[in-house]
Amino acid sequence: MNFLRKIVLPLALLYKGITSFRNFLYNKGFFKSYSFDLPVIVVGNLSVGGTGKTPQIEYLIRLLSDKYKIATLSRGYKRKSKGYILADANANATLIGDEPFQFYSKFPKIQVAVDANRKNGIEQLLSQTSKPEVILLDDAFQHRKVKAGFYILLTAYNDLYSDDFQLPTGNLREGKSGAKRANVIVVTKCPYDLSKESRNEITNKLDIESNQQLFFTTIAYDDFVYSEYGKRSVSEIENVDKLLLAGIAKPQSFFRYLHSGNELCLTFPDHHHFTEKDILDIKNKANNNIIITTEKDYVRLKGRIPKEQLYYLPIQSKFLFEEENFDKIITNYVESGTRNSKLY
């Protein structure tokens, strides 16, 4: 903890008190939470950014979308619009946000909506003729106005919430006790060779409840990078001069995966809106070499950099252990919820 964060500790304690009191009011029913008669799954975290919510949402989409009508509902962080929007052919990253637009671009069979008011967003989705059967709420763990049926809490391997503190001293949005609301806790971004000893150590640190399940995942990078023209293998471009660009939280692993010594690395803030000056600077520094970026950045850069020059590297969330058990827990919840919803 650096000196500046230490001196704002009184503010962190005040913030902790406010969020704890807010949770108390929801827990005791003084603030009303709304539930809905269909499966609603929340994917979120206690800390700010960088825990891998997007690949976890995509994992759930792949798991469920062949059998159910899926909708994702996000706030649409840093979008240049307000209110409820259901993505259609006119959607773009500016209108609905980069992560929702990534969902819309990759999964054409699902509905993708944004609304800062998750209750209103769910009501709008359910007012359609073609209603979803399952709703995935992206980054809504602290959105207590909606009471979801299932909560997945993510925490990064190198930044466990148990080792953190409230903002602004630490990075937690609420106290560690908030983890008790989770049905499942997933430790993300683990090393591929995570040992049993490390798993036990993390399990002890998190001190999960007896009714909770703990899982461990890693980030699986694709063997290819993709452009509008096709794909190239990562091994093929290893010795090619290139520019690597990331505007995400904690991009170090992205750079490490593609590092070969023949690249220039550019970093931007998470969800950065690229200005014309940024684009010109990127092109100049690339010097006509290929540019490889993340999927999230690609949806914001597409159409602004020559298509033959711009590539992206896909990622997926990969369970290190007990993937079948996780899948069974989710599908059992959804099957039960969709069966019960037909009674209304």
Buried (B, 14 or more C-beta within 10 A) or exposed (E): EEEEBEEBBEEBEEBBEEBBEBBEEBEEEEEEBEEBBBBBBBBBBBBBBBBBBBBBBBBBBBBBBEEBBBBBBBBBBBBEEEEBBBBEEEBBBBBBBBBBBBBBBBBEEBBBBBBBBBBBBBBBBBEEEEBBBBBBBBBBBBBBBBBBBBBBBBBBBEBBBEEBBBBEBBBBBBBBEBBBBBBBBBBBBBEEEBEEEBBEEBBEBBEBEEEBBBBBBBBBBBEBBBBEEEBBEBEEBBEEBBBBBBBBBBBEBBBEBBEBEEBBBBBBEBBBBBEEEBEEEBBEEBEEBBBBBBBBBBBBBBEEBEEEBBBBBBBBBBBBBBBEEBBEBBBEBBEEBBEEBEEE
